[in-house]
Amino acid sequence: MATHEPILIDELFGELEISENERWMVVYTKPKREKKLAKYAAENGIHYFLPLVDSVRVYSDRKVTFTKPLFSGYIFVKCDFEKKKSLIRTGHIVTFIKVQNEEELIYELKQIYLGKTKGAELKQTEYFDKGTRVLITSGPFEGLTGVVKDQKNVKDVILKIN
C-alpha cells in the first residue's frame, strides 16, 4: 500500500517557445524527483516540460496505472539565472545540461507534445544507425568495439579489424 499521495502535475507548464530573457535547459534530477521538481517549478512560475507515459503494474489482486517520466531523470525547464538558483535550492537537481541548439530542442519537444496530444504511444528505445561504432558490454566479446550492421537488430555487430 502506498504511503504517500501521488504528485499530480501537468506535463507542460507555460509555452514551448524561445524567449530573450530565459533559456531552455535540460535538468538531470536525482532519482525519482522529476515530478517533485515540476511541482516546485509550477508553484514558482518556472516553465517546464515533463513528458509522461502511463505505466501499468499488475499485482496479485489488482492492476495499477500510474504515470512516469518518458525520460527518466530528466526535465526540461525555461529559466533565467535567478530561477535557476531557486531550482538548485530544492535539492532535487544533480546538474543542468546546457543546450547547444535551443531551436532544435524546442522543435523536438513540440514533436513529442503534439504526438502525445494526438494519442501517439511514446516509449524510450535504443537506436543505433547502421555503421555506428559500439562497445560490446556483455557476452564473450565484452570489451571489444564493433560496427552496427543492421539497425533493426542491434545484436548483429561487425568486428572490424584494419
C-alpha positions in Angstrom: 0.0 0.0 0.0 1.3 3.4 -0.9 2.5 5.5 2.0 2.2 8.8 0.2 -0.1 10.7 -2.2 0.9 10.7 -5.9 2.2 14.0 -7.2 -0.3 15.2 -9.9 1.2 17.7 -12.3 0.7 18.9 -15.9 3.2 17.7 -18.5 3.6 21.3 -19.7 3.6 24.5 -17.7 4.0 27.5 -19.9 4.7 27.5 -23.7 7.3 25.7 -25.7 8.7 28.9 -27.1 12.0 30.7 -27.1 12.3 34.0 -25.2 15.0 36.6 -25.0 15.4 36.6 -21.2 15.2 32.9 -20.4 16.8 29.8 -21.9 15.6 26.3 -22.2 17.8 23.8 -20.3 17.8 20.1 -19.6 17.9 19.3 -15.9 19.3 16.0 -14.7 17.5 15.2 -11.4 18.2 12.9 -8.5 16.3 9.6 -8.8 12.5 9.9 -8.9 12.5 13.6 -8.3 11.2 14.8 -11.7 7.6 15.3 -10.6 8.6 17.0 -7.4 10.8 19.5 -9.3 8.0 20.1 -11.8 5.5 20.8 -9.0 8.0 23.3 -7.4 8.6 24.9 -10.8 4.9 25.4 -11.4 4.3 26.8 -7.9 7.1 29.3 -8.6 6.2 30.3 -12.2 9.0 28.5 -13.9 8.1 27.0 -17.2 8.8 23.3 -17.7 8.1 20.3 -19.9 8.0 16.8 -18.4 6.7 14.3 -20.9 4.9 11.5 -19.1 3.8 8.0 -20.1 1.4 5.6 -18.5 2.8 2.6 -16.8 0.8 -0.4 -15.6 1.7 -2.7 -12.7 -0.1 -5.9 -12.1 -0.2 -7.2 -8.6 -1.7 -10.4 -7.4 -5.0 -8.7 -6.5 -5.2 -5.6 -8.7 -3.9 -3.6 -11.6 -2.5 -0.1 -11.0 -1.9 2.5 -13.7 0.4 5.5 -12.9 2.4 8.0 -14.9 6.1 8.2 -15.1 8.6 10.4 -17.0 9.3 9.4 -20.6 12.9 10.4 -20.0 13.7 9.1 -16.5 15.8 11.5 -14.5 15.3 14.5 -16.9 13.0 17.5 -17.1 13.2 20.5 -19.4 13.0 24.0 -17.9 13.0 27.5 -19.2 14.6 29.9 -16.7 16.9 32.8 -16.1 19.8 32.9 -13.6 17.6 33.7 -10.6 15.1 31.0 -11.3 18.0 28.6 -11.9 19.3 29.4 -8.4 15.8 28.8 -7.0 15.6 25.4 -8.6 19.0 24.4 -7.2 17.9 25.2 -3.7 15.2 22.4 -4.0 17.8 19.7 -3.6 16.3 17.7 -6.4 18.9 18.6 -9.1 22.2 16.8 -10.0 23.2 19.2 -12.8 22.0 21.4 -15.6 22.9 20.3 -19.1 23.5 23.3 -21.5 21.5 23.1 -24.7 23.7 23.8 -27.8 20.8 24.4 -30.2 17.7 25.7 -28.4 15.6 25.9 -31.6 16.2 22.2 -32.3 15.4 21.3 -28.8 12.1 23.2 -28.9 11.2 21.7 -32.2 11.8 18.1 -30.9 9.9 18.8 -27.6 7.0 20.2 -29.7 7.0 17.0 -31.7 6.8 14.9 -28.5 4.0 17.2 -27.1 2.0 17.2 -30.4 2.4 13.4 -30.8 1.0 12.9 -27.3 -1.9 15.2 -27.8 -2.8 13.2 -30.9 -2.7 10.0 -28.9 0.6 8.6 -30.0 2.1 5.9 -27.7 5.6 7.0 -26.9 8.3 4.8 -25.4 12.0 5.2 -25.0 14.2 2.9 -27.1 17.8 2.3 -28.1 18.5 3.3 -31.6 21.8 3.0 -33.5 22.3 3.9 -37.1 23.9 1.4 -39.4 27.6 1.9 -39.2 27.6 3.3 -35.7 30.7 2.2 -33.7 29.6 0.5 -30.4 31.3 -1.0 -27.4 30.1 -4.6 -26.6 29.3 -4.6 -22.9 28.4 -8.3 -22.2 28.9 -11.7 -23.6 32.0 -13.4 -25.0 33.0 -10.3 -26.9 32.7 -7.9 -23.9 35.1 -5.0 -24.2 35.5 -5.2 -27.9 34.2 -2.5 -30.3 32.3 -3.1 -33.4 30.1 -1.5 -36.1 26.3 -1.9 -36.2 25.4 -4.0 -39.3 21.6 -3.7 -39.1 19.7 -1.1 -37.2 16.7 -3.4 -36.8 18.7 -6.0 -35.0 21.5 -4.4 -32.9 22.6 -7.9 -31.9 24.4 -8.0 -35.3 27.6 -6.2 -34.8 30.6 -6.5 -37.1 34.0 -6.6 -35.6 36.2 -4.5 -37.9 39.9 -5.0 -38.0 42.0 -2.6 -40.1 
